[in-house]
Amino acid sequence: MVEVFLRTLPFFAIIGLGYWAGRTRFFTQEATTYLTKFVFFFALPAMLFRFSATLPFNEIFNGRLILAYLLGTATVYFVASIVGFLRRQDVPTTAIEAQCAAIGNVGFLGLPMLALLFGEAAIGPVMLVLATDLIVFSSLIVILINGGRARVPVAQMLRLIGIGLLKNPMIVSISIGLIWSALRLPIHQPLESFLTILGGAATPGALFAIGASLALKSTERLAVAGWLSFCKLVLHPLFVALAVLVILPLDAFSASVVIAAAALPVAGNIFMLASHYGVAPHRASAAIFVSTCLSIFTVPVLIALTSAP
């Protein structure tokens, strides 16, 4: 366990460095915004395309893994939703809370960290988890928020979902990469070098951006943030573990990677969604901050437990 903690420590140290830069205003809010845009639109898509285009399609796609992860994630989503309704929250607010409870920072934190900890063989399962989060649950929250407000026609809601997916660079880069892989197209040396150099900026850039953005987050409503962090860091990996180990058993390696991905802290893009729709942004902000801080200790423990022989 100590070894796993030491191996994850550099990732969280870079997040801490970014937090310091943002907190001291050495890195301004505007600088953080543009660094995040660079990572989101350029560096991370280059990394994702390179990974998905160079791995055989039949080695990446695993329908059983997707179903098992969906089952575990939907369960914690349901639990958080029930608790939200019992607290008399409206549908949009409950949707934001459920999203915080079930969707982790797989793109910015999970992919680079788990690829290093588990090796390149982990890239395929992690990308399937990322794609499931983006396609299924990013669409679900749009439906719940707009449906809860009862102001958006179904056709317009579907259009919003479709445009959102098409404009998401992570979905686009994974999709193009999988098509490239399925067609067995070669990646020639100049393109390979370009993708390697640009994608190499994704890991440090993403981690630094996470930390800098945390410095701007609100820490209001800590009781709710604590509950949502518990859902994300404990209940989510627990339900996913039950799904991948008992209900729809996967091979030991894939199960370990998926459980580790489920143990990641709340995804930062939930705050952007909450701010865009004007639904509980401070709640999402606090959940991201608290879960990320706690994950320094919980993620190594979960990885050590799941990867133990």
ABEGO torsion letter per residue (X at the ends): XAAAAAAAAAAAAAAAAAAAAAAAGABBAAAAAAAAAAAAAAAAAAAAAAAAAABBAAAABBAAAAAAAAAAAAAAAAAAAAAAAAAGBBAAAAAAAAAAAABBBAAAAAAAAAAAAAEAAAAAAAAAAAAAAAAAAAAAAAAAAAAAAGABBAAAAAAAAAAAAAABAAAAAAAAAAAAAAAGBBBBAAAAAAAAAAAAAAAAAAAAAAAAAAAABBABGAAAAAAAAAAAAAAAAAAAAAAAAAABBBBAAAAAAAAAAAABBBBAAAAAAAAAAGBGAAAAAAAAAAAAAAAAAAAAAAAAAAABX
